[in-house]
């Protein structure tokens, strides 16, 4: 074996020279495999269908006006202090109250006309009645007494009845209708007083004025204490005034 053959035996089978200088750096990456089939030609792109035109925009319907909203209710008025409900009647300042002597004077004036009519009737009737009693007593002893003997007595009695009815009619007109409508009877007008409802400070009306006169029977039921009650009552009211809710006040510049 020759030297050439020995060197040939030392070479690798791939024919590379083991003694050749090696390149520095990392070994190169292996080549990418090439076993994928070659891509065939792509089909030609199909054209997009022609775009359909959008329908024209419809105009918005005319805006309907909103219905008017209900206005907010007004704020309630502030209540009275301590939660009490408001007064049923507006506050009206109270005029000066009538004193007891003025009320007595007005009442006496109101009694003057019916009292005068009553006196006239009694003045006509009483003499005839006295004569009638005396004559009846004397005739009874003789047994000849008869009502037909005394026609004057029947006439005098009729006068008494008529005067009494006239006085009653005057009282109803004066104290119920007149006083209920204006707040003043003739006596109160003369003295300067006025009868009013204590809540409204207005005349009370004929009906209530009549009821008030009937309620005066309560004043006289307990020895006339009700008539004296205004002497110490804060509102100077009788029992009838308290029942009917009335007050008697000074009117105008008369009295105090």
Helices and strands as residue ranges (DSSP letters): H 3-10, G 81-83, H 100-142, G 147-149, H 151-172, I 173-178, H 179-182, H 186-191, E 193-197, H 206-221, H 225-228, G 229-231, H 239-244, E 246-250
